[in-house]
Amino acid sequence: MSLLSGLLDHIPPTLADAAKPAMVNRTTDHARLVLVEHSAQLPASTYTNAANATPGWRHARDQYLNHIMTCRACCAPTARYCLAGADLRAIYDRIPMELNQ
């Protein structure tokens, strides 16, 4: 699992599907543009991301990422870390991203 896929897990599927265009009629040679109107507004909710995460989580994330980007012994996709990298990853996993967790 990559870091990007972990971030995308928090996005609800309705937002991703809302941007998709409607299917066009494939019987003609020319593609048509279709205007899709959504009568209902998407529900407003708060998403947790790095911009509104706790300062402790951001600090732990930055320390972990700075280490694995420069350490030749660490390989995040295979979860192989040196001793310092393993400690930083454990701290990063232990600190909550939100205050109410």
N, CA, C and O atoms as a printed pandas DataFrame, in Angstrom:
     atom_number atom_name residue_name chain_id  residue_number  x_coord  y_coord  z_coord
0              1         N          MET        A               1    0.842   -1.166    0.000
1              2        CA          MET        A               1    0.000    0.000    0.000
2              3         C          MET        A               1    0.892    1.234    0.000
3              4         O          MET        A               1    1.809    1.350    0.813
4              5         N          SER        A               2    0.623    2.126   -0.891
5              6        CA          SER        A               2    1.434    3.326   -0.974
6              7         C          SER        A               2    0.854    4.426   -0.090
7              8         O          SER        A               2   -0.276    4.323    0.387
8              9         N          LEU        A               3    1.624    5.454    0.116
9             10        CA          LEU        A               3    1.158    6.574    0.913
10            11         C          LEU        A               3   -0.006    7.279    0.238
11            12         O          LEU        A               3   -0.926    7.742    0.912
12            13         N          LEU        A               4    0.024    7.364   -1.086
13            14        CA          LEU        A               4   -1.054    8.018   -1.811
14            15         C          LEU        A               4   -2.353    7.253   -1.675
15            16         O          LEU        A               4   -3.406    7.865   -1.494
16            17         N          SER        A               5   -2.312    5.930   -1.755
17            18        CA          SER        A               5   -3.552    5.170   -1.640
18            19         C          SER        A               5   -4.132    5.311   -0.240
19            20         O          SER        A               5   -5.352    5.293   -0.074
20            21         N          GLY        A               6   -3.284    5.451    0.764
21            22        CA          GLY        A               6   -3.780    5.673    2.117
22            23         C          GLY        A               6   -4.502    7.005    2.240
23            24         O          GLY        A               6   -5.490    7.106    2.968
24            25         N          LEU        A               7   -4.025    8.024    1.544
25            26        CA          LEU        A               7   -4.688    9.315    1.567
26            27         C          LEU        A               7   -6.005    9.283    0.807
27            28         O          LEU        A               7   -6.972    9.928    1.213
28            29         N          LEU        A               8   -6.049    8.540   -0.286
29            30        CA          LEU        A               8   -7.261    8.479   -1.089
30            31         C          LEU        A               8   -8.351    7.649   -0.449
31            32         O          LEU        A               8   -9.501    7.728   -0.880
32            33         N          ASP        A               9   -8.038    6.854    0.566
33            34        CA          ASP        A               9   -9.056    6.061    1.247
34            35         C          ASP        A               9  -10.071    6.932    1.963
35            36         O          ASP        A               9  -11.185    6.482    2.231
36            37         N          HIS        A              10   -9.710    8.177    2.280
37            38        CA          HIS        A              10  -10.603    9.053    3.028
38            39         C          HIS        A              10  -11.568    9.813    2.129
39            40         O          HIS        A              10  -12.452   10.504    2.635
40            41         N          ILE        A              11  -11.425    9.708    0.810
41            42        CA          ILE        A              11  -12.312   10.412   -0.103
42            43         C          ILE        A              11  -13.515    9.525   -0.393
43            44         O          ILE        A              11  -13.346    8.384   -0.823
44            45         N          PRO        A              12  -14.730   10.029   -0.165
45            46        CA          PRO        A              12  -15.900    9.193   -0.430
46            47         C          PRO        A              12  -16.076    8.959   -1.926
47            48         O          PRO        A              12  -15.694    9.812   -2.727
48            49         N          PRO        A              13  -16.644    7.823   -2.319
49            50        CA          PRO        A              13  -16.775    7.504   -3.736
50            51         C          PRO        A              13  -17.724    8.424   -4.473
51            52         O          PRO        A              13  -17.622    8.531   -5.695
52            53         N          THR        A              14  -18.647    9.098   -3.791
53            54        CA          THR        A              14  -19.569    9.981   -4.489
54            55         C          THR        A              14  -18.862   11.165   -5.121
55            56         O          THR        A              14  -19.284   11.638   -6.176
56            57         N          LEU        A              15  -17.800   11.653   -4.504
57            58        CA          LEU        A              15  -17.069   12.765   -5.087
58            59         C          LEU        A              15  -16.323   12.340   -6.346
59            60         O          LEU        A              15  -16.259   13.100   -7.312
60            61         N          ALA        A              16  -15.772   11.166   -6.347
61            62        CA          ALA        A              16  -15.037   10.688   -7.506
62            63         C          ALA        A              16  -15.985   10.409   -8.669
63            64         O          ALA        A              16  -15.635   10.674   -9.819
64            65         N          ASP        A              17  -17.186    9.877   -8.392
65            66        CA          ASP        A              17  -18.135    9.563   -9.453
66            67         C          ASP        A              17  -18.841   10.796   -9.987
67            68         O          ASP        A              17  -19.330   10.770  -11.116
68            69         N          ALA        A              18  -18.911   11.876   -9.218
69            70        CA          ALA        A              18  -19.633   13.069   -9.646
70            71         C          ALA        A              18  -18.930   13.756  -10.806
71            72         O          ALA        A              18  -19.588   14.436  -11.593
72            73         N          ALA        A              19  -17.624   13.604  -10.939
73            74        CA          ALA        A              19  -16.882   14.284  -11.994
74            75         C          ALA        A              19  -16.875   13.514  -13.306
75            76         O          ALA        A              19  -16.396   14.032  -14.313
76            77         N          LYS        A              20  -17.390   12.300  -13.322
77            78        CA          LYS        A              20  -17.370   11.507  -14.540
78            79         C          LYS        A              20  -18.443   11.989  -15.505
79            80         O          LYS        A              20  -19.571   12.241  -15.082
80            81         N          PRO        A              21  -18.124   12.124  -16.794
81            82        CA          PRO        A              21  -19.141   12.541  -17.756
82            83         C          PRO        A              21  -20.133   11.408  -18.029
83            84         O          PRO        A              21  -19.834   10.232  -17.820
84            85         N          ALA        A              22  -21.295   11.789  -18.492
85            86        CA          ALA        A              22  -22.309   10.791  -18.828
86            87         C          ALA        A              22  -21.889   10.045  -20.095
87            88         O          ALA        A              22  -21.114   10.561  -20.901
88            89         N          MET        A              23  -22.394    8.858  -20.258
89            90        CA          MET        A              23  -22.075    8.063  -21.442
90            91         C          MET        A              23  -22.689    8.703  -22.685
91            92         O          MET        A              23  -23.813    9.202  -22.640
92            93         N          VAL        A              24  -21.955    8.686  -23.780
93            94        CA          VAL        A              24  -22.464    9.247  -25.025
94            95         C          VAL        A              24  -22.966    8.114  -25.909
95            96         O          VAL        A              24  -22.582    6.957  -25.737
96            97         N          ASN        A              25  -23.812    8.454  -26.836
97            98        CA          ASN        A              25  -24.358    7.484  -27.766
98            99         C          ASN        A              25  -23.261    7.081  -28.749
99           100         O          ASN        A              25  -22.742    7.936  -29.467
100          101         N          ARG        A              26  -22.908    5.835  -28.795
101          102        CA          ARG        A              26  -21.801    5.359  -29.634
102          103         C          ARG        A              26  -22.249    4.994  -31.054
103          104         O          ARG        A              26  -21.435    4.524  -31.850
104          105         N          THR        A              27  -23.522    5.201  -31.381
105          106        CA          THR        A              27  -23.983    4.827  -32.711
106          107         C          THR        A              27  -23.601    5.857  -33.758
107          108         O          THR        A              27  -23.612    5.548  -34.949
108          109         N          THR        A              28  -23.262    7.073  -33.348
109          110        CA          THR        A              28  -22.858    8.091  -34.312
110          111         C          THR        A              28  -21.343    8.205  -34.334
111          112         O          THR        A              28  -20.655    7.773  -33.409
112          113         N          ASP        A              29  -20.844    8.791  -35.402
113          114        CA          ASP        A              29  -19.400    8.955  -35.548
114          115         C          ASP        A              29  -18.864   10.106  -34.707
115          116         O          ASP        A              29  -17.686   10.112  -34.348
116          117         N          HIS        A              30  -19.711   11.077  -34.390
117          118        CA          HIS        A              30  -19.253   12.261  -33.673
118          119         C          HIS        A              30  -19.577   12.138  -32.191
119          120         O          HIS        A              30  -20.660   11.707  -31.795
120          121         N          ALA        A              31  -18.611   12.527  -31.402
121          122        CA          ALA        A              31  -18.840   12.516  -29.954
122          123         C          ALA        A              31  -19.664   13.738  -29.581
123          124         O          ALA        A              31  -19.482   14.812  -30.155
124          125         N          ARG        A              32  -20.559   13.582  -28.635
125          126        CA          ARG        A              32  -21.396   14.685  -28.176
126          127         C          ARG        A              32  -21.032   15.018  -26.738
127          128         O          ARG        A              32  -20.680   14.143  -25.947
128          129         N          LEU        A              33  -21.127   16.302  -26.418
129          130        CA          LEU        A              33  -20.955   16.722  -25.046
130          131         C          LEU        A              33  -22.307   16.663  -24.363
131          132         O          LEU        A              33  -23.316   17.089  -24.927
132          133         N          VAL        A              34  -22.326   16.142  -23.165
133          134        CA          VAL        A              34  -23.571   16.007  -22.427
134          135         C          VAL        A              34  -23.452   16.821  -21.147
135          136         O          VAL        A              34  -22.497   16.668  -20.386
136          137         N          LEU        A              35  -24.435   17.687  -20.920
137          138        CA          LEU        A              35  -24.463   18.481  -19.704
138          139         C          LEU        A              35  -25.230   17.702  -18.649
139          140         O          LEU        A              35  -26.390   17.340  -18.848
140          141         N          VAL        A              36  -24.575   17.449  -17.532
141          142        CA          VAL        A              36  -25.204   16.714  -16.445
142          143         C          VAL        A              36  -25.453   17.695  -15.312
143          144         O          VAL        A              36  -24.529   18.321  -14.793
144          145         N          GLU        A              37  -26.717   17.817  -14.942
145          146        CA          GLU        A              37  -27.059   18.713  -13.841
146          147         C          GLU        A              37  -27.340   17.884  -12.609
147          148         O          GLU        A              37  -28.059   16.886  -12.661
148          149         N          HIS        A              38  -26.763   18.312  -11.497
149          150        CA          HIS        A              38  -26.995   17.637  -10.227
150          151         C          HIS        A              38  -27.916   18.526   -9.406
151          152         O          HIS        A              38  -27.555   19.646   -9.044
152          153         N          SER        A              39  -29.085   18.027   -9.120
153          154        CA          SER        A              39  -30.039   18.830   -8.372
154          155         C          SER        A              39  -29.686   18.887   -6.889
155          156         O          SER        A              39  -29.929   19.899   -6.232
156          157         N          ALA        A              40  -29.127   17.833   -6.371
157          158        CA          ALA        A              40  -28.787   17.796   -4.952
158          159         C          ALA        A              40  -27.327   18.183   -4.755
159          160         O          ALA        A              40  -26.445   17.728   -5.484
160          161         N          GLN        A              41  -27.089   19.019   -3.769
161          162        CA          GLN        A              41  -25.722   19.385   -3.430
162          163         C          GLN        A              41  -25.060   18.218   -2.716
163          164         O          GLN        A              41  -25.719   17.451   -2.014
164          165         N          LEU        A              42  -23.781   18.095   -2.897
165          166        CA          LEU        A              42  -23.044   17.085   -2.150
166          167         C          LEU        A              42  -23.012   17.492   -0.685
167          168         O          LEU        A              42  -22.875   18.676   -0.379
168          169         N          PRO        A              43  -23.134   16.548    0.208
169          170        CA          PRO        A              43  -23.153   16.919    1.628
170          171         C          PRO        A              43  -21.816   17.516    2.057
171          172         O          PRO        A              43  -20.745   17.028    1.698
172          173         N          ALA        A              44  -21.918   18.575    2.827
173          174        CA          ALA        A              44  -20.701   19.209    3.336
174          175         C          ALA        A              44  -20.213   18.425    4.544
175          176         O          ALA        A              44  -20.970   18.179    5.483
176          177         N          SER        A              45  -18.968   18.043    4.514
177          178        CA          SER        A              45  -18.375   17.339    5.640
178          179         C          SER        A              45  -16.905   17.702    5.708
179          180         O          SER        A              45  -16.335   18.241    4.759
180          181         N          THR        A              46  -16.323   17.406    6.810
181          182        CA          THR        A              46  -14.906   17.723    6.978
182          183         C          THR        A              46  -14.079   16.484    6.692
183          184         O          THR        A              46  -14.431   15.380    7.110
184          185         N          TYR        A              47  -13.001   16.668    5.993
185          186        CA          TYR        A              47  -12.085   15.590    5.681
186          187         C          TYR        A              47  -10.798   15.825    6.450
187          188         O          TYR        A              47  -10.341   16.958    6.600
188          189         N          THR        A              48  -10.238   14.762    6.920
189          190        CA          THR        A              48   -8.971   14.879    7.606
190          191         C          THR        A              48   -7.863   14.691    6.584
191          192         O          THR        A              48   -7.793   13.667    5.905
192          193         N          ASN        A              49   -7.012   15.675    6.484
193          194        CA          ASN        A              49   -5.862   15.578    5.599
194          195         C          ASN        A              49   -4.683   16.235    6.302
195          196         O          ASN        A              49   -4.809   16.690    7.439
196          197         N          ALA        A              50   -3.577   16.284    5.654
197          198        CA          ALA        A              50   -2.371   16.810    6.295
198          199         C          ALA        A              50   -2.514   18.283    6.656
199          200         O          ALA        A              50   -1.867   18.753    7.593
200          201         N          ALA        A              51   -3.350   19.017    5.928
201          202        CA          ALA        A              51   -3.504   20.440    6.217
202          203         C          ALA        A              51   -4.194   20.683    7.555
203          204         O          ALA        A              51   -3.895   21.667    8.232
204          205         N          ASN        A              52   -5.116   19.799    7.945
205          206        CA          ASN        A              52   -5.800   20.017    9.221
206          207         C          ASN        A              52   -5.525   18.895   10.231
207          208         O          ASN        A              52   -6.306   18.685   11.159
208          209         N          ALA        A              53   -4.433   18.192   10.047
209          210        CA          ALA        A              53   -4.023   17.147   10.994
210          211         C          ALA        A              53   -3.339   17.781   12.199
211          212         O          ALA        A              53   -2.983   18.960   12.180
212          213         N          THR        A              54   -3.162   16.983   13.241
213          214        CA          THR        A              54   -2.515   17.502   14.444
214          215         C          THR        A              54   -1.038   17.803   14.161
215          216         O          THR        A              54   -0.415   17.137   13.334
216          217         N          PRO        A              55   -0.483   18.806   14.846
217          218        CA          PRO        A              55    0.931   19.131   14.625
218          219         C          PRO        A              55    1.864   17.967   14.962
219          220         O          PRO        A              55    2.887   17.788   14.302
220          221         N          GLY        A              56    1.529   17.186   15.965
221          222        CA          GLY        A              56    2.359   16.032   16.312
222          223         C          GLY        A              56    2.389   14.998   15.197
223          224         O          GLY        A              56    3.435   14.412   14.918
224          225         N          TRP        A              57    1.237   14.770   14.554
225          226        CA          TRP        A              57    1.178   13.820   13.445
226          227         C          TRP        A              57    1.999   14.326   12.268
227          228         O          TRP        A              57    2.733   13.559   11.646
228          229         N          ARG        A              58    1.877   15.618   11.960
229          230        CA          ARG        A              58    2.648   16.183   10.840
230          231         C          ARG        A              58    4.139   16.093   11.099
231          232         O          ARG        A              58    4.910   15.792   10.188
232          233         N          HIS        A              59    4.559   16.351   12.343
233          234        CA          HIS        A              59    5.977   16.267   12.682
234          235         C          HIS        A              59    6.476   14.825   12.536
235          236         O          HIS        A              59    7.550   14.590   11.982
236          237         N          ALA        A              60    5.695   13.864   13.033
237          238        CA          ALA        A              60    6.085   12.455   12.919
238          239         C          ALA        A              60    6.134   12.027   11.459
239          240         O          ALA        A              60    7.040   11.295   11.058
240          241         N          ARG        A              61    5.167   12.474   10.659
241          242        CA          ARG        A              61    5.148   12.149    9.233
242          243         C          ARG        A              61    6.379   12.719    8.525
243          244         O          ARG        A              61    7.023   12.035    7.731
244          245         N          ASP        A              62    6.696   13.981    8.824
245          246        CA          ASP        A              62    7.844   14.618    8.178
246          247         C          ASP        A              62    9.145   13.933    8.556
247          248         O          ASP        A              62   10.008   13.732    7.701
248          249         N          GLN        A              63    9.299   13.569    9.824
249          250        CA          GLN        A              63   10.514   12.878   10.262
250          251         C          GLN        A              63   10.646   11.525    9.551
251          252         O          GLN        A              63   11.721   11.162    9.072
252          253         N          TYR        A              64    9.533   10.790    9.492
253          254        CA          TYR        A              64    9.532    9.466    8.844
254          255         C          TYR        A              64    9.853    9.587    7.354
255          256         O          TYR        A              64   10.710    8.869    6.840
256          257         N          LEU        A              65    9.164   10.496    6.663
257          258        CA          LEU        A              65    9.388   10.638    5.220
258          259         C          LEU        A              65   10.792   11.146    4.901
259          260         O          LEU        A              65   11.418   10.675    3.951
260          261         N          ASN        A              66   11.291   12.097    5.680
261          262        CA          ASN        A              66   12.654   12.591    5.456
262          263         C          ASN        A              66   13.675   11.471    5.630
263          264         O          ASN        A              66   14.681   11.429    4.922
264          265         N          HIS        A              67   13.421   10.571    6.565
265          266        CA          HIS        A              67   14.353    9.469    6.776
266          267         C          HIS        A              67   14.300    8.463    5.624
267          268         O          HIS        A              67   15.335    8.114    5.057
268          269         N          ILE        A              68   13.103    8.000    5.282
269          270        CA          ILE        A              68   13.042    6.933    4.263
270          271         C          ILE        A              68   13.432    7.411    2.873
271          272         O          ILE        A              68   13.811    6.598    2.031
272          273         N          MET        A              69   13.347    8.715    2.613
273          274        CA          MET        A              69   13.760    9.225    1.311
274          275         C          MET        A              69   15.276    9.259    1.153
275          276         O          MET        A              69   15.788    9.256    0.034
276          277         N          THR        A              70   15.994    9.292    2.276
277          278        CA          THR        A              70   17.457    9.373    2.187
278          279         C          THR        A              70   18.163    8.094    2.609
279          280         O          THR        A              70   19.327    7.894    2.261
280          281         N          CYS        A              71   17.491    7.227    3.348
281          282        CA          CYS        A              71   18.133    6.015    3.860
282          283         C          CYS        A              71   18.130    4.921    2.788
283          284         O          CYS        A              71   17.077    4.575    2.255
284          285         N          ARG        A              72   19.285    4.391    2.482
285          286        CA          ARG        A              72   19.384    3.336    1.468
286          287         C          ARG        A              72   18.916    1.978    1.981
287          288         O          ARG        A              72   18.623    1.087    1.184
288          289         N          ALA        A              73   18.841    1.810    3.292
289          290        CA          ALA        A              73   18.411    0.528    3.853
290          291         C          ALA        A              73   16.898    0.416    3.946
291          292         O          ALA        A              73   16.367   -0.692    4.020
292          293         N          CYS        A              74   16.196    1.540    3.943
293          294        CA          CYS        A              74   14.734    1.522    4.088
294          295         C          CYS        A              74   14.054    1.418    2.730
295          296         O          CYS        A              74   14.461    2.056    1.758
296          297         N          CYS        A              75   13.008    0.598    2.688
297          298        CA          CYS        A              75   12.196    0.451    1.476
298          299         C          CYS        A              75   10.741    0.388    1.926
299          300         O          CYS        A              75   10.260   -0.671    2.330
300          301         N          ALA        A              76   10.037    1.522    1.857
301          302        CA          ALA        A              76    8.668    1.613    2.366
302          303         C          ALA        A              76    7.682    0.692    1.640
303          304         O          ALA        A              76    6.841    0.098    2.314
304          305         N          PRO        A              77    7.729    0.533    0.305
305          306        CA          PRO        A              77    6.749   -0.347   -0.343
306          307         C          PRO        A              77    6.814   -1.799    0.137
307          308         O          PRO        A              77    5.802   -2.499    0.128
308          309         N          THR        A              78    7.983   -2.248    0.550
309          310        CA          THR        A              78    8.104   -3.625    1.041
310          311         C          THR        A              78    8.133   -3.688    2.563
311          312         O          THR        A              78    8.322   -4.760    3.137
312          313         N          ALA        A              79    7.947   -2.541    3.220
313          314        CA          ALA        A              79    7.952   -2.431    4.684
314          315         C          ALA        A              79    9.256   -2.960    5.286
315          316         O          ALA        A              79    9.245   -3.638    6.314
316          317         N          ARG        A              80   10.367   -2.645    4.641
317          318        CA          ARG        A              80   11.693   -3.016    5.150
318          319         C          ARG        A              80   12.382   -1.738    5.608
319          320         O          ARG        A              80   12.615   -0.828    4.812
320          321         N          TYR        A              81   12.708   -1.678    6.905
321          322        CA          TYR        A              81   13.286   -0.474    7.480
322          323         C          TYR        A              81   14.532   -0.815    8.287
323          324         O          TYR        A              81   14.681   -1.926    8.796
324          325         N          CYS        A              82   15.424    0.169    8.390
325          326        CA          CYS        A              82   16.540    0.049    9.322
326          327         C          CYS        A              82   15.985    0.288   10.724
327          328         O          CYS        A              82   14.792    0.552   10.872
328          329         N          LEU        A              83   16.821    0.200   11.748
329          330        CA          LEU        A              83   16.337    0.382   13.120
330          331         C          LEU        A              83   15.734    1.770   13.334
331          332         O          LEU        A              83   14.676    1.899   13.950
332          333         N          ALA        A              84   16.397    2.796   12.833
333          334        CA          ALA        A              84   15.872    4.160   12.996
334          335         C          ALA        A              84   14.579    4.331   12.206
335          336         O          ALA        A              84   13.637    4.962   12.687
336          337         N          GLY        A              85   14.527    3.779   11.007
337          338        CA          GLY        A              85   13.321    3.868   10.185
338          339         C          GLY        A              85   12.148    3.136   10.807
339          340         O          GLY        A              85   11.014    3.611   10.746
340          341         N          ALA        A              86   12.410    1.982   11.405
341          342        CA          ALA        A              86   11.346    1.225   12.067
342          343         C          ALA        A              86   10.804    1.992   13.270
343          344         O          ALA        A              86    9.598    1.988   13.514
344          345         N          ASP        A              87   11.688    2.652   14.023
345          346        CA          ASP        A              87   11.234    3.462   15.156
346          347         C          ASP        A              87   10.393    4.648   14.692
347          348         O          ASP        A              87    9.353    4.947   15.277
348          349         N          LEU        A              88   10.849    5.317   13.639
349          350        CA          LEU        A              88   10.094    6.457   13.114
350          351         C          LEU        A              88    8.739    6.021   12.565
351          352         O          LEU        A              88    7.748    6.731   12.735
352          353         N          ARG        A              89    8.684    4.867   11.913
353          354        CA          ARG        A              89    7.411    4.356   11.398
354          355         C          ARG        A              89    6.458    4.006   12.544
355          356         O          ARG        A              89    5.257    4.264   12.451
356          357         N          ALA        A              90    6.980    3.427   13.614
357          358        CA          ALA        A              90    6.145    3.085   14.770
358          359         C          ALA        A              90    5.574    4.344   15.418
359          360         O          ALA        A              90    4.409    4.360   15.815
360          361         N          ILE        A              91    6.376    5.389   15.527
361          362        CA          ILE        A              91    5.902    6.654   16.087
362          363         C          ILE        A              91    4.840    7.255   15.175
363          364         O          ILE        A              91    3.808    7.726   15.654
364          365         N          TYR        A              92    5.078    7.243   13.882
365          366        CA          TYR        A              92    4.136    7.772   12.884
366          367         C          TYR        A              92    2.801    7.031   12.946
367          368         O          TYR        A              92    1.745    7.656   12.849
368          369         N          ASP        A              93    2.836    5.723   13.105
369          370        CA          ASP        A              93    1.600    4.938   13.185
370          371         C          ASP        A              93    0.869    5.149   14.510
371          372         O          ASP        A              93   -0.357    5.051   14.564
372          373         N          ARG        A              94    1.602    5.432   15.563
373          374        CA          ARG        A              94    1.011    5.537   16.896
374          375         C          ARG        A              94    0.328    6.875   17.140
375          376         O          ARG        A              94   -0.646    6.928   17.891
376          377         N          ILE        A              95    0.801    7.950   16.536
377          378        CA          ILE        A              95    0.246    9.289   16.778
378          379         C          ILE        A              95   -1.045    9.451   15.962
379          380         O          ILE        A              95   -1.045    9.197   14.757
380          381         N          PRO        A              96   -2.148    9.873   16.607
381          382        CA          PRO        A              96   -3.407   10.048   15.880
382          383         C          PRO        A              96   -3.362   11.264   14.948
383          384         O          PRO        A              96   -2.744   12.284   15.256
384          385         N          MET        A              97   -4.030   11.127   13.813
385          386        CA          MET        A              97   -4.092   12.206   12.855
386          387         C          MET        A              97   -5.129   13.248   13.273
387          388         O          MET        A              97   -4.955   14.440   13.019
388          389         N          GLU        A              98   -6.197   12.799   13.908
389          390        CA          GLU        A              98   -7.254   13.688   14.378
390          391         C          GLU        A              98   -7.203   13.776   15.891
391          392         O          GLU        A              98   -6.694   12.875   16.558
392          393         N          LEU        A              99   -7.729   14.858   16.426
393          394        CA          LEU        A              99   -7.749   15.030   17.878
394          395         C          LEU        A              99   -8.737   14.097   18.562
395          396         O          LEU        A              99   -8.503   13.692   19.701
396          397         N          ASN        A             100   -9.844   13.742   17.893
397          398        CA          ASN        A             100  -10.887   12.942   18.531
398          399         C          ASN        A             100  -10.718   11.448   18.319
399          400         O          ASN        A             100  -11.685   10.709   18.503
400          401         N          GLN        A             101   -9.560   10.971   17.946
401          402        CA          GLN        A             101   -9.357    9.534   17.745
402          403         C          GLN        A             101   -9.057    8.851   19.045
403          404         O          GLN        A             101   -8.857    7.636   19.072
